[in-house]
Amino acid sequence: MAKLYFEDFKPGHTAEYGPRLVTREEIIAFSVQYDPQPMHLDEAAAQKSLLGGLGASGWHGCGIMMRMICDGFLLDSTSMGAGGVEEVQWQRPIRPGDRLTLRVTILEARASKSRPDMGIVRFRYEMFNAHGEGVMTMVTPAMFGRRDPGAQE
């Protein structure tokens, strides 16, 4: 069983995952539960909003992105979690029928000074609709187990 360790994440490497279809039903179901603003629930209200039509909650977009990250590589890694998110930007609405792709870029990787069993990888995630338009970005560091905790830098 393949596992990605800290040492497998090289700065500059990119990968793409998807597409993943977003449906009207899931946009509304998420919003009813977690972000019940009219622009995420009702087409008529959404048309009059800044979104100009029904659009997914930004938090729904975060959830979709996380699922794509997990399915793409994270569940096959030595992930130890993350300490937070540096940046999230919602660039344009995610619409019903959008087919989203995710581009992952490794920005940097460094061994932990205090925990020799782990390293920290900083990622930029960019999500695009089928027209190639950016809908969301996220920058976050994540912790991964090391293949050889005693190895020198």
PAVO-398287 format. One record per residue (C-alpha): residue number from 1; x, z, y; residue in three letters. Coordinates in pm, whole numbers. Example, Ala and Ser with C-alpha at 12.3 -4.5 7.8 and 13.67 -1.06 7.14 Angstrom:
! residues 2
+-----+--------+--------+--------+-----+
|   n |     xx |     zz |     yy | res |
+-----+--------+--------+--------+-----+
|   1 |   1230 |    780 |   -450 | ALA |
|   2 |   1367 |    714 |   -106 | SER |
+-----+--------+--------+--------+-----+
This chain:
! residues 153
+-----+--------+--------+--------+-----+
|   n |     xx |     zz |     yy | res |
+-----+--------+--------+--------+-----+
|   1 |      0 |      0 |      0 | MET |
|   2 |    154 |   -116 |    327 | ALA |
|   3 |    191 |    134 |    608 | LYS |
|   4 |    311 |     68 |    957 | LEU |
|   5 |    560 |    327 |   1075 | TYR |
|   6 |    694 |    392 |   1423 | PHE |
|   7 |    995 |    173 |   1346 | GLU |
|   8 |    767 |   -129 |   1285 | ASP |
|   9 |    644 |   -137 |   1647 | PHE |
|  10 |    880 |   -349 |   1857 | LYS |
|  11 |    847 |   -382 |   2236 | PRO |
|  12 |    724 |   -727 |   2336 | GLY |
|  13 |    539 |   -792 |   2010 | HIS |
|  14 |    182 |   -918 |   2048 | THR |
|  15 |   -103 |   -960 |   1801 | ALA |
|  16 |   -464 |  -1076 |   1827 | GLU |
|  17 |   -772 |   -954 |   1642 | TYR |
|  18 |  -1132 |  -1071 |   1627 | GLY |
|  19 |  -1362 |  -1229 |   1713 | PRO |
|  20 |  -1629 |   -962 |   1705 | ARG |
|  21 |  -1989 |  -1048 |   1797 | LEU |
|  22 |  -2177 |   -814 |   2033 | VAL |
|  23 |  -2555 |   -812 |   2000 | THR |
|  24 |  -2833 |   -723 |   2244 | ARG |
|  25 |  -2962 |   -468 |   1994 | GLU |
|  26 |  -2633 |   -279 |   1973 | GLU |
|  27 |  -2590 |   -281 |   2353 | ILE |
|  28 |  -2931 |   -121 |   2395 | ILE |
|  29 |  -2891 |    122 |   2102 | ALA |
|  30 |  -2558 |    249 |   2236 | PHE |
|  31 |  -2696 |    281 |   2587 | SER |
|  32 |  -3011 |    466 |   2480 | VAL |
|  33 |  -2789 |    722 |   2309 | GLN |
|  34 |  -2490 |    751 |   2544 | TYR |
|  35 |  -2531 |    568 |   2878 | ASP |
|  36 |  -2900 |    522 |   2960 | PRO |
|  37 |  -2856 |    342 |   3290 | GLN |
|  38 |  -3113 |     65 |   3351 | PRO |
|  39 |  -2853 |   -216 |   3367 | MET |
|  40 |  -2763 |   -140 |   3003 | HIS |
|  41 |  -3121 |   -106 |   2878 | LEU |
|  42 |  -3355 |   -347 |   3052 | ASP |
|  43 |  -3304 |   -715 |   3131 | GLU |
|  44 |  -3521 |   -711 |   3447 | ALA |
|  45 |  -3346 |   -405 |   3591 | ALA |
|  46 |  -3008 |   -545 |   3488 | ALA |
|  47 |  -3081 |   -874 |   3666 | GLN |
|  48 |  -3124 |   -681 |   3993 | LYS |
|  49 |  -2807 |   -476 |   3938 | SER |
|  50 |  -2445 |   -545 |   4022 | LEU |
|  51 |  -2407 |   -677 |   3664 | LEU |
|  52 |  -2658 |   -958 |   3728 | GLY |
|  53 |  -2790 |   -932 |   3372 | GLY |
|  54 |  -2785 |   -710 |   3067 | LEU |
|  55 |  -2436 |   -579 |   3001 | GLY |
|  56 |  -2280 |   -327 |   2767 | ALA |
|  57 |  -2175 |     12 |   2896 | SER |
|  58 |  -1804 |     28 |   2966 | GLY |
|  59 |  -1792 |    317 |   2721 | TRP |
|  60 |  -1946 |     91 |   2458 | HIS |
|  61 |  -1666 |   -155 |   2533 | GLY |
|  62 |  -1415 |    125 |   2472 | CYS |
|  63 |  -1579 |    197 |   2137 | GLY |
|  64 |  -1573 |   -169 |   2036 | ILE |
|  65 |  -1207 |   -192 |   2136 | MET |
|  66 |  -1122 |    118 |   1934 | MET |
|  67 |  -1296 |    -23 |   1628 | ARG |
|  68 |  -1102 |   -349 |   1663 | MET |
|  69 |   -776 |   -152 |   1695 | ILE |
|  70 |   -860 |     50 |   1383 | CYS |
|  71 |   -960 |   -254 |   1179 | ASP |
|  72 |   -666 |   -457 |   1311 | GLY |
|  73 |   -378 |   -224 |   1231 | PHE |
|  74 |   -430 |    145 |   1304 | LEU |
|  75 |   -593 |    238 |    972 | LEU |
|  76 |   -293 |     86 |    794 | ASP |
|  77 |    -44 |    291 |    993 | SER |
|  78 |    102 |    638 |   1015 | THR |
|  79 |   -101 |    705 |   1330 | SER |
|  80 |    -89 |   1067 |   1442 | MET |
|  81 |   -334 |   1020 |   1729 | GLY |
|  82 |   -284 |    989 |   2103 | ALA |
|  83 |   -247 |   1229 |   2388 | GLY |
|  84 |   -473 |   1037 |   2624 | GLY |
|  85 |   -529 |    707 |   2800 | VAL |
|  86 |   -327 |    600 |   3103 | GLU |
|  87 |   -562 |    331 |   3227 | GLU |
|  88 |   -895 |    165 |   3148 | VAL |
|  89 |  -1031 |   -125 |   3351 | GLN |
|  90 |  -1368 |   -288 |   3305 | TRP |
|  91 |  -1317 |   -638 |   3443 | GLN |
|  92 |  -1649 |   -810 |   3374 | ARG |
|  93 |  -1963 |   -731 |   3178 | PRO |
|  94 |  -1978 |   -762 |   2803 | ILE |
|  95 |  -2295 |   -963 |   2738 | ARG |
|  96 |  -2523 |  -1003 |   2438 | PRO |
|  97 |  -2380 |  -1283 |   2225 | GLY |
|  98 |  -2022 |  -1237 |   2345 | ASP |
|  99 |  -1756 |  -1289 |   2080 | ARG |
| 100 |  -1471 |  -1060 |   2173 | LEU |
| 101 |  -1105 |  -1092 |   2082 | THR |
| 102 |   -839 |   -829 |   2133 | LEU |
| 103 |   -477 |   -889 |   2232 | ARG |
| 104 |   -237 |   -603 |   2163 | VAL |
| 105 |    102 |   -591 |   2335 | THR |
| 106 |    366 |   -329 |   2262 | ILE |
| 107 |    511 |   -220 |   2595 | LEU |
| 108 |    763 |     36 |   2475 | GLU |
| 109 |    857 |    254 |   2180 | ALA |
| 110 |   1064 |    571 |   2182 | ARG |
| 111 |   1144 |    843 |   1935 | ALA |
| 112 |   1007 |   1184 |   2023 | SER |
| 113 |   1274 |   1424 |   2149 | LYS |
| 114 |   1084 |   1733 |   2036 | SER |
| 115 |    938 |   1605 |   1708 | ARG |
| 116 |   1184 |   1409 |   1492 | PRO |
| 117 |    902 |   1311 |   1254 | ASP |
| 118 |    728 |   1094 |   1513 | MET |
| 119 |    770 |    825 |   1774 | GLY |
| 120 |    559 |    723 |   2070 | ILE |
| 121 |    444 |    364 |   2117 | VAL |
| 122 |    288 |    251 |   2444 | ARG |
| 123 |     33 |    -31 |   2411 | PHE |
| 124 |   -157 |   -264 |   2643 | ARG |
| 125 |   -489 |   -376 |   2497 | TYR |
| 126 |   -672 |   -671 |   2652 | GLU |
| 127 |  -1020 |   -776 |   2542 | MET |
| 128 |  -1152 |  -1126 |   2613 | PHE |
| 129 |  -1485 |  -1302 |   2573 | ASN |
| 130 |  -1515 |  -1644 |   2405 | ALA |
| 131 |  -1447 |  -1816 |   2740 | HIS |
| 132 |  -1107 |  -1646 |   2759 | GLY |
| 133 |  -1221 |  -1422 |   3043 | GLU |
| 134 |  -1085 |  -1068 |   3044 | GLY |
| 135 |  -1359 |   -810 |   3000 | VAL |
| 136 |  -1151 |   -495 |   2961 | MET |
| 137 |   -796 |   -359 |   2949 | THR |
| 138 |   -653 |    -30 |   2833 | MET |
| 139 |   -300 |    114 |   2841 | VAL |
| 140 |   -227 |    409 |   2617 | THR |
| 141 |     58 |    576 |   2431 | PRO |
| 142 |      6 |    660 |   2064 | ALA |
| 143 |    203 |    869 |   1816 | MET |
| 144 |    320 |    737 |   1479 | PHE |
| 145 |    505 |    890 |   1188 | GLY |
| 146 |    865 |    783 |   1139 | ARG |
| 147 |    988 |    620 |    821 | ARG |
| 148 |   1313 |    814 |    839 | ASP |
| 149 |   1275 |   1124 |   1062 | PRO |
| 150 |   1648 |   1199 |   1044 | GLY |
| 151 |   1762 |    855 |   1166 | ALA |
| 152 |   1967 |    837 |   1483 | GLN |
| 153 |   1859 |    620 |   1778 | GLU |
+-----+--------+--------+--------+-----+
